[in-house]
Amino acid sequence: MAKKAVKKYFSFIILVITILLMIFTFVGLWGGSVNPAGNTARAMLCFALPLIIICNVFLLIFWIIMRRLHWAIIPAIAILSSINYIGTLFQARSLPSDVETKQGIKIATYNVGRFGKEASGFIAQDILMEMINQKVDIICFQEYSDFAEETKNQDKFKKYFPYMAMGKNDMVIFSKYKITSKKIIAFDESNNSALWADVDINGNIVRIFNVHMETTGFNSTLHSAGKMIMQGQQVEDNKILKAIYGNYMVGMIVRAGQATLIANEKRASSKRIILCGDFNDVPYSYVYNTLKGDLEDGFKECGSGWMWTFRGKKKVRIDYILHDKNMKGIAYYTKKLTYSDHIPVFLKIKL
């Protein structure tokens, strides 16, 4: 009897966890529909969605093994509700083998981390050669640095990409096609910014957005904590966690305001749009949803496999290329370069 009671109690606890995880899944999936200001818990669940979905999979397997199929329906519903979200991270298709022979242009976005702060210009040259090898037509760089010992980095790039639109601080767009106009979009009280450039692609004017949203604040907090430890100061783990959480929340709210500013710029444009950049946020977040609007996520349309763009301990997708729905994506992929904590994203697209 005691053994049976313990088994029932254990099953009841697992059932409660199953129901809670389904609720967390739904809240996370819709967490990006509201501004994170005043809704921080919902916003954080967006970030935790991959882990929540994995837990739902384990619970589904558990209830099937236990032959409690009526309870297995709960995690199954949660997983099925997450199909669109999963599609922003994984696509069960392979890249076409004839990408380069198909008509279209190729866009790249890359947070180059100021070329590793390397003054000789060798890293910038290596990145340029990779872009040439990939047959890129338009490049959007974030954290770009023009400084090099002998010549400016732009002098190297403009030999192959003759048109250039420089933004505030670290933003630049290089293009093989003529740039007819541009606008710098400054973010208040932030080193980050955005930029758009109208590019004449064989008579078709396309507005290319290059955005660099507010950072998460993780690295700066950990750097400060490490500096204190090196100086022999006492740093409590809970204080570090509180600082990281606080910085992430502040960054999330700031990014929300920046995303709204970009969305307004998009709405004011009558031109077709391709939006590239470092969002510093995950899919289905408020920032992602606001910037995406009615645009197409290039990866969902023509990407393959698992998609991540940040090379930290936790590989996450925070760099994107979105485009108008009247364009057709051909191939969306990344290249595992090691010059920055980000990796470049490429999209071959037909206008």
C-alpha positions in Angstrom: 0.0 0.0 0.0 2.8 2.4 1.0 4.6 1.8 -2.3 1.4 2.4 -4.3 0.8 5.6 -2.4 4.3 6.9 -3.1 3.9 6.1 -6.8 0.6 8.0 -6.9 2.1 10.9 -5.1 5.1 11.0 -7.5 2.7 10.8 -10.5 0.7 13.7 -9.0 3.9 15.9 -8.7 4.9 15.1 -12.3 1.3 16.0 -13.4 1.5 19.3 -11.7 4.9 20.0 -13.3 3.4 19.0 -16.7 0.5 21.4 -16.3 2.8 24.2 -15.2 5.2 23.7 -18.1 2.3 23.8 -20.6 1.3 27.1 -19.0 4.9 28.4 -19.2 5.0 27.3 -22.8 1.9 29.3 -23.7 3.0 32.4 -21.7 6.5 32.2 -23.4 5.0 31.9 -26.9 2.9 35.0 -26.4 5.4 36.8 -24.2 6.8 38.6 -27.2 3.4 40.2 -28.0 3.6 42.7 -25.2 6.2 45.3 -24.3 8.6 43.9 -21.7 8.2 47.1 -19.6 6.0 45.8 -16.8 5.9 42.3 -18.2 9.5 41.1 -17.5 8.5 37.6 -16.4 6.7 36.9 -19.7 9.6 38.4 -21.6 12.1 36.1 -19.8 10.0 33.0 -20.6 10.6 33.8 -24.3 14.4 33.4 -23.6 13.7 30.1 -21.8 11.4 28.6 -24.5 14.0 26.1 -25.9 14.5 24.6 -22.4 10.8 24.5 -21.7 10.1 22.7 -25.0 12.8 20.1 -24.3 11.2 19.5 -20.9 7.8 19.0 -22.6 9.4 16.4 -24.9 10.8 14.5 -21.9 7.4 14.7 -20.1 5.6 13.4 -23.3 8.0 10.4 -23.3 7.5 9.9 -19.6 3.7 9.7 -19.8 3.9 7.4 -22.8 6.2 5.0 -21.0 3.8 5.2 -18.0 0.9 4.4 -20.3 -0.9 7.5 -19.2 -1.8 8.7 -22.7 -4.5 11.0 -21.4 -1.8 13.0 -19.5 0.6 12.7 -22.5 -1.9 14.9 -24.4 -0.8 17.9 -22.2 2.8 18.1 -23.3 1.8 17.1 -26.8 -0.4 20.1 -27.1 2.4 22.3 -25.7 4.9 20.9 -28.3 2.4 21.3 -31.2 1.7 24.9 -30.2 5.4 25.5 -30.5 5.9 24.4 -34.1 6.1 27.9 -35.5 8.6 28.9 -32.8 10.7 25.8 -33.4 10.7 26.8 -37.1 12.7 29.9 -36.2 15.5 27.7 -34.8 15.4 24.5 -36.9 14.4 23.6 -40.5 14.4 20.0 -41.7 15.6 20.8 -45.2 19.0 20.9 -46.9 20.4 23.9 -48.7 20.1 23.6 -52.5 23.3 22.6 -54.3 22.8 25.1 -57.1 22.6 28.3 -55.0 25.2 30.2 -56.9 23.8 29.4 -60.3 20.3 30.7 -59.4 19.5 34.3 -60.3 19.3 36.8 -57.3 21.5 38.8 -55.0 23.3 37.8 -51.9 23.0 39.8 -48.6 25.3 39.3 -45.6 25.1 40.6 -42.0 27.9 40.3 -39.6 28.8 41.8 -36.2 32.5 41.8 -36.7 33.4 42.8 -33.1 35.6 45.7 -34.4 37.7 43.2 -36.3 39.1 41.9 -33.0 40.5 45.4 -32.3 43.4 44.2 -34.5 45.2 47.2 -35.9 47.0 45.7 -38.9 43.9 45.2 -40.9 44.6 41.5 -41.6 41.3 40.3 -40.0 39.3 42.9 -42.1 41.1 41.6 -45.2 40.3 38.0 -44.3 36.6 38.9 -43.8 36.6 40.7 -47.1 38.1 37.7 -48.9 35.4 35.5 -47.4 32.7 37.9 -48.6 34.2 37.7 -52.1 34.3 33.9 -51.9 30.7 33.8 -50.9 29.8 36.1 -53.8 28.1 38.7 -51.6 26.5 41.7 -53.2 25.6 43.8 -50.1 27.1 43.6 -46.6 25.8 45.0 -43.4 28.4 45.3 -40.6 27.8 46.1 -37.0 30.7 47.0 -34.6 32.6 48.0 -37.7 36.0 49.7 -37.2 37.6 51.8 -40.0 41.0 52.0 -38.2 44.0 50.2 -39.6 47.7 51.0 -39.6 48.3 51.8 -43.2 44.9 52.4 -44.8 41.3 52.6 -43.7 39.4 49.3 -43.9 36.9 50.9 -46.2 39.6 51.5 -48.8 40.0 47.7 -49.0 36.3 47.0 -49.2 35.5 49.7 -51.7 37.7 48.0 -54.3 35.1 45.3 -54.5 32.1 47.0 -53.1 32.3 50.5 -54.6 29.3 52.0 -52.8 29.2 52.6 -49.0 26.8 54.1 -46.5 28.4 54.9 -43.1 26.2 55.2 -40.0 26.8 56.4 -36.5 29.8 55.0 -34.8 30.1 51.3 -35.9 27.5 50.9 -38.6 28.2 50.5 -42.3 26.6 49.1 -45.5 28.9 48.1 -48.4 27.3 47.4 -51.8 28.2 46.5 -55.4 25.0 48.4 -56.4 24.6 52.1 -56.3 23.4 53.6 -53.0 21.1 56.5 -53.8 20.3 57.8 -50.3 20.7 56.9 -46.7 19.5 57.8 -43.2 21.1 57.3 -39.8 18.8 56.4 -37.0 20.3 57.3 -33.7 19.1 55.6 -30.4 18.9 58.0 -27.5 21.4 57.5 -24.7 23.0 54.5 -26.4 26.2 53.7 -28.4 24.1 51.5 -30.7 22.2 52.7 -33.7 20.6 51.8 -37.0 21.0 52.9 -40.6 19.1 52.4 -43.9 20.3 52.8 -47.4 18.3 52.9 -50.6 20.1 50.6 -53.1 19.4 50.6 -56.8 19.5 47.0 -57.9 19.2 46.9 -61.7 16.5 49.6 -61.6 14.7 48.2 -58.4 15.1 50.4 -55.4 15.4 48.3 -52.2 15.7 49.9 -48.7 18.3 48.0 -46.7 18.1 48.4 -43.0 21.1 47.7 -40.8 20.3 47.6 -37.1 22.4 47.1 -33.9 20.1 46.8 -30.9 21.1 47.4 -27.3 23.3 44.7 -25.8 22.2 42.3 -23.1 24.7 43.6 -20.5 25.9 40.1 -19.6 29.5 40.6 -20.7 29.9 44.0 -19.0 28.6 42.7 -15.7 30.8 39.6 -15.8 33.8 41.8 -16.8 33.2 44.1 -13.8 32.8 41.1 -11.5 36.1 39.6 -12.8 37.9 42.9 -12.3 36.7 43.1 -8.7 37.9 39.5 -8.0 41.3 40.3 -9.6 41.5 43.3 -7.2 40.8 41.0 -4.2 37.3 42.3 -3.6 34.6 40.0 -2.4 31.9 39.4 -5.0 28.8 37.5 -3.9 27.2 35.2 -6.5 23.7 36.4 -5.8 24.7 40.0 -6.4 26.2 39.0 -9.7 23.0 37.2 -10.7 20.9 40.2 -9.6 23.2 42.5 -11.7 23.0 40.2 -14.8 19.2 40.0 -14.4 18.9 43.7 -13.9 21.1 44.6 -16.9 19.2 42.1 -19.1 15.8 43.6 -18.1 17.0 47.1 -18.7 18.5 46.1 -22.1 15.3 44.3 -23.0 13.2 47.4 -22.3 15.6 49.7 -24.1 15.6 47.4 -27.2 11.8 47.4 -27.2 11.9 51.2 -27.6 14.5 51.0 -30.3 12.5 48.3 -32.2 9.5 50.6 -32.1 11.5 53.4 -33.7 12.7 51.1 -36.5 9.2 49.8 -37.0 8.0 53.3 -37.5 10.7 53.9 -40.1 9.6 50.7 -41.9 6.0 51.9 -42.0 7.0 55.2 -43.4 8.7 53.6 -46.4 6.9 52.8 -49.6 10.0 50.8 -50.9 10.6 47.1 -50.5 12.6 46.3 -47.4 15.4 44.0 -46.4 16.2 44.3 -42.7 19.5 42.9 -41.4 21.4 43.1 -38.1 22.2 42.1 -34.6 19.0 42.2 -32.6 20.6 41.0 -29.4 17.4 39.2 -28.8 15.9 35.7 -29.4 13.1 34.7 -31.8 9.5 35.3 -30.6 10.7 38.1 -28.3 9.0 41.5 -28.5 12.0 42.9 -30.3 12.0 40.1 -32.9 8.2 40.4 -33.4 8.3 44.2 -33.7 11.2 44.3 -36.2 9.7 41.5 -38.2 6.2 42.9 -38.5 4.9 41.7 -41.8 8.4 40.8 -43.1 9.5 37.2 -43.9 12.1 35.5 -41.7 14.7 34.4 -44.2 15.7 31.3 -42.2 12.1 30.0 -41.9 11.7 30.5 -45.6 14.8 28.9 -47.0 17.2 28.0 -44.1 18.3 24.5 -43.0 19.3 22.7 -39.8 19.9 24.4 -36.5 20.3 28.2 -36.6 22.5 30.0 -34.1 24.6 33.1 -34.6 26.3 33.8 -31.3 29.5 31.8 -30.4 29.2 32.2 -26.6 28.7 29.3 -24.2 25.0 29.4 -25.0 24.7 29.3 -28.7 21.6 31.5 -29.6 20.1 33.1 -32.6 20.4 36.9 -32.3 21.4 37.9 -35.8 18.8 38.0 -38.6 17.9 38.9 -42.2 14.2 39.6 -42.8 12.7 40.7 -46.1 9.5 41.8 -47.9 7.1 38.9 -48.8 7.1 39.8 -52.4 10.8 38.7 -52.6 11.7 35.0 -52.7 14.4 33.6 -50.5 16.7 31.0 -52.2 19.2 30.0 -49.5 19.8 31.2 -45.9 22.9 30.0 -44.1 25.8 30.9 -41.8 29.6 30.6 -42.0 31.4 29.5 -38.8 34.1 32.3 -38.8 36.0 32.9 -35.6 36.9 36.6 -35.9 34.1 37.7 -33.6 31.7 36.4 -31.0 29.1 36.4 -33.7 29.1 34.5 -37.0 27.9 36.0 -40.4 24.5 35.3 -41.9 23.9 35.0 -45.6 20.7 35.2 -47.7 20.5 34.6 -51.4 17.3 36.2 -52.6 15.4 36.9 -55.8 13.7 40.3 -56.2 
